[in-house]
Amino acid sequence: MSPKPSADEAPPLLVDVDYTAQPDGLAVVSTQPGNVTGQPFADKVFRDAILDAELGLLEGADEDHYGIFFRQTASERYVACMLTPGGQLQLGLVNGGPPLVIAGGPLPSEVPFNHGVGATNRVSIVSCGPMAAVLLNGAVLLGVSIPQEYGPGACGALLAHTSSTPKALVGVRWAQARALLPDQSPA
């Protein structure tokens, strides 16, 4: 039998990075339209964790996508949660080709969202076993089932430069990863 955690015991921080001292935060840059690029938050692997970051598209156009990748088990195999500055959400599976969008659409009007290029938003992902839930600025948006081949992996910021602008830039102000329970470790 496991001991009951104390009421004031929080799940431990596995990653806690603050990029606010840098002008654009952690910058993910693309100078080539049609490019997808990402930057891990840390050299750690997670499966069951709460991923949390404040990020936004600081340069680019309304059709560019920014967000978080997680459960990256190979360079071209990961789950991506992407937003556009205009308020579109997509959650997709990437496995060596274009993403298979498994959930998404326009954000409901009651969901708090900072629109436009230059605005940042807090994206939270609860990744647990075969499931993932997405929250935006504290509002729950969706939950999906994740295939088992998307196991423990890296997580970080992602930019899909889909517009014709010469440059797109995602800035991350801060990022955290927490264990789901106080006594859990990563992966």
Residue frames as qw, qx, qy, qz and C-alpha x, y, z in Angstrom:
[[0.000, 0.889, 0.458, 0.000, 0.00, 0.00, 0.00],
 [0.411, 0.433, -0.009, 0.802, 1.27, 3.50, -0.90],
 [0.217, -0.447, -0.461, 0.736, 1.40, 6.30, 1.64],
 [0.173, 0.872, 0.451, 0.078, -1.10, 9.11, 1.13],
 [0.424, 0.349, -0.023, 0.835, 0.67, 12.30, -0.12],
 [0.158, -0.473, -0.448, 0.741, 0.41, 15.27, 2.19],
 [0.272, 0.828, 0.480, -0.104, -2.13, 17.95, 1.24],
 [0.028, 0.928, -0.150, -0.340, 0.58, 20.53, 0.54],
 [0.528, -0.290, 0.660, 0.450, 2.76, 18.25, -1.60],
 [0.546, 0.677, -0.092, -0.486, 2.75, 19.37, -5.25],
 [0.926, 0.282, 0.158, 0.197, 3.84, 17.22, -8.20],
 [0.535, -0.530, 0.253, 0.608, 7.58, 17.78, -8.67],
 [0.395, 0.839, -0.187, -0.325, 8.97, 20.03, -11.37],
 [0.880, 0.047, 0.349, 0.317, 10.88, 18.02, -13.95],
 [0.460, 0.292, 0.234, 0.806, 11.79, 21.03, -16.13],
 [0.093, -0.901, -0.328, 0.268, 11.53, 24.72, -15.25],
 [0.512, 0.079, 0.244, 0.820, 13.01, 27.15, -17.78],
 [0.045, 0.883, 0.291, -0.365, 12.55, 30.91, -17.87],
 [0.578, 0.272, 0.344, 0.688, 13.50, 32.75, -21.06],
 [0.013, 0.939, 0.343, -0.004, 12.15, 36.20, -20.10],
 [0.401, -0.697, 0.200, 0.559, 15.67, 37.69, -19.82],
 [0.366, 0.006, 0.623, 0.691, 16.05, 37.27, -23.61],
 [0.241, 0.228, -0.086, -0.940, 14.21, 39.82, -25.83],
 [0.644, 0.070, -0.447, -0.617, 12.18, 37.20, -27.74],
 [0.829, -0.278, 0.393, -0.285, 12.44, 34.46, -25.12],
 [0.546, -0.133, 0.772, 0.298, 13.49, 31.10, -26.51],
 [0.447, 0.583, -0.188, -0.652, 13.32, 31.84, -30.24],
 [0.624, 0.159, 0.735, 0.211, 12.33, 29.28, -32.87],
 [0.207, 0.670, -0.199, -0.684, 13.01, 30.88, -36.27],
 [0.671, 0.312, 0.617, 0.268, 12.23, 29.95, -39.86],
 [0.059, 0.614, -0.250, -0.746, 13.50, 31.93, -42.84],
 [0.107, 0.103, -0.826, -0.544, 12.05, 29.53, -45.39],
 [0.684, 0.053, 0.111, -0.719, 8.30, 29.26, -46.06],
 [0.872, 0.120, -0.399, -0.255, 7.10, 25.66, -45.99],
 [0.394, 0.341, -0.743, 0.419, 9.49, 24.84, -43.15],
 [0.747, -0.596, -0.189, -0.227, 8.65, 23.13, -39.85],
 [0.441, 0.408, -0.579, 0.551, 11.15, 23.60, -37.03],
 [0.695, -0.654, -0.247, -0.168, 11.22, 22.90, -33.33],
 [0.205, 0.561, -0.583, 0.551, 13.31, 23.42, -30.24],
 [0.654, -0.362, -0.654, 0.119, 13.21, 21.07, -27.22],
 [0.379, -0.859, 0.032, -0.342, 12.69, 22.66, -23.80],
 [0.451, -0.654, 0.599, -0.104, 15.27, 20.31, -22.24],
 [0.425, 0.358, -0.820, -0.139, 17.26, 17.13, -22.86],
 [0.363, -0.059, 0.809, -0.458, 14.67, 15.00, -21.06],
 [0.309, -0.132, -0.821, -0.463, 12.13, 12.40, -22.08],
 [0.389, 0.038, 0.521, -0.759, 8.53, 12.45, -20.85],
 [0.185, -0.276, -0.867, -0.372, 5.44, 10.32, -21.29],
 [0.363, -0.719, -0.591, -0.034, 3.21, 11.02, -18.31],
 [0.357, -0.215, -0.199, 0.887, 3.62, 14.69, -17.46],
 [0.134, 0.900, 0.377, -0.172, 1.96, 18.09, -17.41],
 [0.501, 0.129, 0.238, 0.822, 3.62, 20.30, -20.03],
 [0.036, -0.905, -0.366, 0.213, 3.04, 24.01, -19.69],
 [0.488, -0.043, 0.203, 0.848, 4.44, 26.98, -21.66],
 [0.208, 0.849, 0.227, -0.429, 3.72, 30.58, -22.54],
 [0.426, -0.118, 0.566, 0.696, 4.50, 31.18, -26.20],
 [0.434, 0.758, 0.309, -0.376, 3.38, 33.05, -29.28],
 [0.645, 0.443, 0.335, 0.524, 4.08, 33.87, -32.91],
 [0.267, -0.717, -0.065, 0.641, 6.14, 37.07, -32.69],
 [0.164, 0.526, -0.437, -0.711, 6.83, 37.41, -36.43],
 [0.189, 0.122, 0.928, 0.296, 4.98, 35.90, -39.37],
 [0.382, -0.097, -0.341, -0.853, 1.40, 35.87, -40.60],
 [0.676, -0.130, 0.308, -0.656, -2.02, 34.64, -39.49],
 [0.923, 0.171, -0.231, -0.257, -1.67, 31.36, -41.40],
 [0.366, 0.438, -0.757, 0.317, 1.58, 30.35, -39.63],
 [0.823, -0.439, -0.308, -0.189, 1.20, 27.79, -36.83],
 [0.133, 0.533, -0.660, 0.512, 2.94, 27.67, -33.46],
 [0.824, -0.413, -0.074, -0.380, 2.68, 25.36, -30.49],
 [0.444, -0.552, 0.688, -0.158, 4.13, 22.45, -28.60],
 [0.746, 0.215, -0.606, -0.175, 5.41, 19.09, -29.77],
 [0.521, -0.469, 0.615, -0.360, 5.51, 16.20, -27.32],
 [0.863, -0.023, 0.499, -0.069, 6.12, 12.45, -27.25],
 [0.507, 0.733, -0.409, -0.196, 8.80, 12.80, -29.91],
 [0.884, -0.247, 0.394, 0.044, 10.08, 9.23, -30.20],
 [0.680, 0.127, 0.404, 0.599, 12.04, 9.88, -33.45],
 [0.161, -0.242, 0.136, 0.947, 12.98, 12.99, -35.42],
 [0.307, -0.057, -0.457, -0.833, 9.87, 12.68, -37.59],
 [0.488, -0.421, -0.748, -0.160, 7.49, 11.02, -35.07],
 [0.100, -0.095, -0.513, 0.847, 5.76, 13.26, -32.54],
 [0.024, -0.747, -0.664, 0.004, 2.42, 14.72, -31.45],
 [0.216, 0.119, 0.035, 0.968, 1.89, 18.42, -32.21],
 [0.028, -0.778, -0.579, 0.242, -0.56, 20.88, -30.68],
 [0.333, 0.101, 0.254, 0.902, -0.64, 23.94, -32.95],
 [0.095, 0.784, 0.443, -0.424, -2.40, 27.33, -32.91],
 [0.388, 0.489, 0.289, 0.726, -2.70, 30.16, -35.41],
 [0.108, -0.072, -0.261, 0.956, -2.76, 33.84, -34.40],
 [0.401, -0.174, -0.321, -0.840, -6.34, 33.96, -35.72],
 [0.566, -0.191, 0.512, -0.617, -7.59, 31.32, -33.27],
 [0.875, 0.166, -0.360, -0.279, -7.43, 27.94, -35.02],
 [0.503, -0.510, 0.680, -0.155, -6.30, 24.84, -33.12],
 [0.839, 0.280, -0.423, -0.197, -4.97, 21.58, -34.51],
 [0.572, -0.495, 0.649, -0.081, -3.71, 18.50, -32.72],
 [0.798, 0.474, -0.291, -0.230, -1.92, 16.16, -35.06],
 [0.842, -0.298, 0.411, 0.182, 0.24, 13.07, -35.27],
 [0.394, 0.780, -0.443, -0.201, 3.41, 13.31, -37.34],
 [0.820, -0.223, 0.518, 0.103, 5.08, 10.12, -38.52],
 [0.515, -0.148, 0.595, 0.600, 7.51, 10.87, -41.33],
 [0.178, 0.430, 0.599, 0.652, 5.12, 12.92, -43.45],
 [0.217, -0.445, -0.083, -0.865, 2.39, 15.53, -43.23],
 [0.203, -0.072, 0.728, -0.650, 0.51, 15.62, -39.93],
 [0.301, -0.411, -0.811, -0.286, -2.63, 13.57, -39.45],
 [0.236, -0.282, 0.252, -0.895, -4.93, 16.09, -37.74],
 [0.294, -0.271, -0.914, 0.064, -6.99, 14.17, -35.17],
 [0.164, -0.770, -0.558, 0.264, -8.75, 17.15, -33.54],
 [0.280, -0.183, 0.058, 0.941, -9.11, 20.84, -34.14],
 [0.094, 0.735, 0.569, 0.357, -11.02, 23.77, -35.53],
 [0.016, 0.653, -0.064, 0.755, -11.76, 27.35, -34.55],
 [0.210, -0.054, -0.715, 0.665, -11.45, 28.14, -30.86],
 [0.195, -0.719, -0.662, -0.075, -14.81, 28.61, -29.11],
 [0.049, 0.745, 0.026, 0.665, -15.54, 32.28, -28.33],
 [0.633, -0.744, -0.016, -0.213, -15.69, 31.59, -24.58],
 [0.875, -0.143, -0.056, 0.458, -12.08, 30.32, -24.52],
 [0.165, -0.926, 0.139, 0.311, -9.65, 33.06, -23.48],
 [0.783, 0.193, 0.306, 0.507, -7.20, 33.62, -26.33],
 [0.110, -0.768, 0.143, 0.614, -4.85, 36.49, -27.19],
 [0.731, 0.584, 0.333, 0.118, -5.24, 36.93, -30.96],
 [0.341, 0.931, -0.130, 0.003, -2.71, 38.22, -33.44],
 [0.760, 0.305, -0.262, 0.510, 0.96, 38.10, -34.29],
 [0.119, 0.531, -0.386, 0.745, 2.89, 39.30, -31.24],
 [0.673, -0.461, 0.156, -0.556, 0.44, 37.92, -28.66],
 [0.208, 0.259, -0.926, 0.181, 1.38, 35.06, -26.33],
 [0.795, -0.288, -0.138, -0.516, -0.81, 32.37, -24.81],
 [0.346, -0.409, 0.805, -0.254, -0.37, 29.68, -22.19],
 [0.789, 0.143, -0.484, -0.351, -0.64, 26.17, -23.65],
 [0.435, -0.394, 0.743, -0.321, -0.88, 23.24, -21.24],
 [0.733, 0.156, -0.580, -0.318, -0.88, 19.58, -22.16],
 [0.635, -0.368, 0.601, -0.316, -1.64, 16.75, -19.77],
 [0.622, 0.370, -0.651, -0.228, -0.05, 13.67, -21.30],
 [0.513, -0.316, 0.689, -0.401, -1.02, 10.49, -19.49],
 [0.599, 0.083, 0.797, -0.001, -0.85, 6.94, -20.80],
 [0.359, 0.321, 0.709, 0.515, -2.80, 6.68, -24.05],
 [0.042, 0.876, 0.477, 0.059, -4.46, 10.09, -23.55],
 [0.345, -0.007, -0.051, 0.937, -3.63, 13.78, -23.90],
 [0.012, -0.856, -0.505, 0.107, -5.69, 16.79, -22.85],
 [0.378, 0.312, 0.101, 0.866, -5.10, 20.33, -24.14],
 [0.186, -0.819, -0.418, 0.345, -5.76, 23.50, -22.14],
 [0.371, 0.486, 0.148, 0.778, -5.42, 27.06, -23.42],
 [0.064, -0.439, 0.219, -0.869, -5.02, 29.90, -20.92],
 [0.236, -0.088, 0.745, -0.618, -6.54, 27.63, -18.25],
 [0.737, 0.211, 0.130, -0.629, -9.58, 26.51, -20.30],
 [0.542, -0.066, 0.829, 0.123, -9.89, 22.82, -21.20],
 [0.407, 0.450, -0.369, -0.704, -10.22, 22.44, -24.99],
 [0.857, 0.212, -0.336, -0.330, -10.02, 18.76, -25.86],
 [0.568, -0.424, 0.704, -0.048, -8.88, 15.30, -24.97],
 [0.726, 0.463, -0.401, -0.312, -7.62, 12.71, -27.45],
 [0.931, -0.200, 0.295, 0.076, -6.34, 9.18, -27.56],
 [0.145, 0.789, -0.561, -0.206, -2.68, 8.84, -28.61],
 [0.933, 0.203, -0.291, -0.059, -1.45, 5.68, -30.38],
 [0.823, -0.527, 0.126, 0.172, 1.07, 3.63, -28.39],
 [0.773, 0.281, 0.064, 0.565, 3.92, 4.21, -30.86],
 [0.072, 0.753, -0.108, 0.645, 4.02, 7.79, -29.54],
 [0.757, -0.437, -0.415, 0.253, 5.65, 6.77, -26.27],
 [0.455, -0.764, -0.030, 0.456, 8.10, 8.62, -24.04],
 [0.602, 0.456, 0.220, 0.617, 9.87, 11.41, -25.88],
 [0.291, -0.098, -0.100, 0.947, 11.08, 14.98, -25.99],
 [0.083, 0.843, 0.531, -0.021, 8.86, 18.06, -25.86],
 [0.341, -0.282, 0.080, 0.893, 9.38, 21.64, -26.98],
 [0.305, 0.665, 0.122, -0.671, 8.24, 24.59, -29.08],
 [0.517, 0.243, 0.713, 0.406, 7.20, 24.08, -32.71],
 [0.224, 0.618, -0.067, -0.750, 6.81, 26.46, -35.67],
 [0.555, 0.367, 0.682, 0.304, 5.14, 25.62, -39.00],
 [0.011, -0.499, 0.179, 0.848, 6.01, 28.44, -41.42],
 [0.443, 0.434, 0.770, 0.149, 3.08, 28.05, -43.81],
 [0.243, 0.901, 0.182, -0.309, 2.78, 31.68, -44.97],
 [0.702, 0.554, 0.082, 0.439, 4.78, 33.37, -47.71],
 [0.213, -0.961, 0.171, -0.048, 6.41, 35.84, -45.29],
 [0.563, 0.592, -0.529, 0.231, 10.21, 35.71, -45.45],
 [0.218, 0.251, -0.771, 0.543, 10.55, 35.06, -41.71],
 [0.686, -0.539, -0.306, -0.381, 8.48, 33.51, -38.93],
 [0.226, 0.351, -0.679, 0.604, 9.46, 33.53, -35.26],
 [0.692, -0.561, -0.417, -0.181, 7.97, 31.82, -32.22],
 [0.075, 0.527, -0.547, 0.646, 9.00, 33.13, -28.82],
 [0.700, -0.413, -0.582, 0.030, 8.69, 31.10, -25.63],
 [0.212, -0.779, 0.242, -0.539, 8.61, 33.10, -22.37],
 [0.341, -0.426, 0.764, -0.346, 8.75, 30.11, -20.02],
 [0.765, 0.043, -0.556, -0.322, 8.16, 26.35, -19.98],
 [0.416, -0.398, 0.706, -0.413, 7.62, 23.73, -17.30],
 [0.690, -0.022, -0.678, -0.252, 7.09, 20.00, -17.08],
 [0.450, -0.401, 0.567, -0.561, 5.65, 18.44, -13.93],
 [0.094, -0.030, -0.995, 0.011, 5.10, 14.87, -12.88],
 [0.460, -0.434, -0.516, -0.578, 1.43, 13.93, -12.64],
 [0.737, -0.614, -0.271, -0.079, 1.70, 12.81, -9.01],
 [0.277, -0.891, 0.342, -0.111, 4.06, 13.87, -6.20],
 [0.669, -0.441, 0.590, 0.102, 5.90, 10.55, -6.15],
 [0.840, 0.471, 0.251, 0.100, 6.33, 10.10, -9.93],
 [0.364, -0.515, 0.439, 0.640, 9.51, 10.45, -11.93],
 [0.434, 0.557, -0.308, -0.637, 9.77, 11.19, -15.69],
 [0.418, 0.261, -0.787, -0.371, 8.98, 8.65, -18.41]]
